[in-house]
Amino acid sequence: MSNLATLIAQREGLLKKIREIEASCEGIENENNAKRVQELNLEEAQYSAQRQEIAAQLAIVDGKLADINAGIMELGGTGVEKILEAIKNQRWYFIKNKPIVLFDKSTGLLWANLNTFNYQGENGKEYYSNEVDNIISGYSFGMDGFRVPTCYELWQAVEDKTIPFHRKKDRGWMLLGSYYYICEYNGEKYVKNLEYNGAASELYDNECNAGALFPCSDFLIQNSDYQEKVNPDNPVYTEKERIQFTLDLFTQNELWPIFDDAEVTELYKKIYFEKPKLLAQLQELQAQINELQTVTLLSSEFDYTALLAKYDLKAIDASLIKYYQAVQQWCLELMGKLAYYEEQKAGVVKDFNLISLKLSKKYEANPNLTEAENILLRDRQSFFQKNFSLGMTSVKTKLLAVKKQADALEYRIDEIDEGENSLRELAELEQEKRASFAFLAENTAKIIKNALRKIEYFEANHTFVMNAINIWEKWTEGYRVFKTTYKEDMKNDCEDDGIEEEIWSAWYQDWQQLRYAIELKMQPIIERGLRGSMPTNKEVKTSVPEQLIHILDDYKKQIDKFYKEERKGIYQKFAFQAGGDLQEKFETESSLYKFVAMLQSELQDIIFNCKNAEDRVWILNWANSLLDIQIDEVLKFVANNDLQKISHTILDEFAALKQKNYDIYLADAKAYSEEKARREKAYNSLIFKMRKDLAK
């Protein structure tokens, strides 16, 4: 048997003994108390499952143990009351674990056990006063402070004749076989005669110089007001409180008093000796188990297999009843851990749930958008839902669905039990296919781990996630505005100047193509950001993906501003010139290319601040289609309009601009910058040559 299995077995044995003590000593015979104790024990198990990051629901002794045991002790009034009643009726106590002393409840003094202590000396010869100190110091009483009693203390001990060593004589008192005992008065030792009644402060002197010895000790009550508290004439405390002081003295000094009633003695032993020791052993075992079975609960590294340690997988899969019971317990255990996790991560989970709420709404196609545009926005929302929507409620729902199936299985068995064909129907039910318990546990753990992986990423990248959600909202709404408000504004503005719908609709179509191309670039940036950081050479305030989103947004705003404020002016500039429509197109593309050049300049700073070459290549590949968009537009325009006036040489040179590969310059910022400048100059030069050819 492994160390872990051995410890678990020991733990179960200790728990069994504790339950037996609770049942026999602590009011468990009361039906209501028994029910409440069961509830408290269940509560204890639930708390341990939530609070202790160990496997197999082993942490019964956790942060709630003290409260649970306090509740059990309160319910255990029957046993405690029996002990208090016994203390009330008994003054003198031999001590089981201190067998050579006798305890006096009335004074708190310990006395020598005269059954074992040689009180009369060798061969019955009594002691002389000058030798008793050495006799006492040379004897081991098991407790400190033993001395010759004062005359008053000795008289208090023997006066009511209840002391176990009293031997009644007609004329007075006698302790065992002697009337004469040595005591102290005013610092001197005297031999006193117990045979005659004496004053409370002084016994009659004996003419002899030798006497018996009855040592005592105030070790238990020194520096305390015990005697005052237990005095029957003390008006401050009730009788029960005075008795409790004696019980406290026993328990605080770990004394095991012997009661006149043997049943009470056994009761005391169980409540105040056995149970505390068992609990201490249980805690020690728990610590060892924790060491052997350390599990990081509720994280993406959560090892669910450790939780299976207490489940007998073979027995569970072999028994339908054990199967549904295990599934129910497993689901409740995971639910408890989730609840505790949510409590500890309340702020993070709250933020994540707000995001989930935003993303949960089903996408509805917008009639103002094209099919491709609706697909783009729908797929974008689906992407954000998959990667940013957690929904702890969804996780719980999945776990509860599993538990519900186990509950249904239990219900079906109960229904079959009520019928007349239970044997056949149970056999049929048993033959139905169902997942093994191990596979079911693995799948439910996967559900939790996937959810927690998102939370961990969210917690570590809170700013990026929140910004990404804001970008999604802003860009989605912005595109809807572009398709409605911006389009309507362009229409009204152009119609006011008498520009035909055919013309401004073509402008808007070009604008829409650019905007759609820009929209396509947003999601890949977020995807790259989710895969991990992009290290930089110089420290930056925002991540590289956020920087890319920012310059892409700037580029979008420049395009919007151009079409809202400048496009109409270019048309009006060439409207009444021969071949003005062609010149207008090239002027437009030249203006738009300026924005591409600005975009590329901003990209250059980001690219060369990236530490890793693969990140530089990724950014360049991501941006390439935007950098070439104006070249592609010019070539398409020339081809569609069959512009024979433009020489093939110029067209070939223009097409060759697309073949310029920036990848070879990514290792050298200066070379990259020079190549970018050459390309920009070549583009402008070739556009000028084209326009010149058209003017001939």
Order of alpha helices (4+ residues) and beta strands (2+ residues): alpha-alpha-alpha-alpha-beta-beta-beta-beta-alpha-beta-alpha-beta-beta-beta-beta-beta-alpha-alpha-beta-alpha-alpha-alpha-alpha-alpha-alpha-alpha-alpha-alpha-alpha-alpha-alpha-alpha-alpha-alpha-alpha-alpha-alpha-alpha-alpha
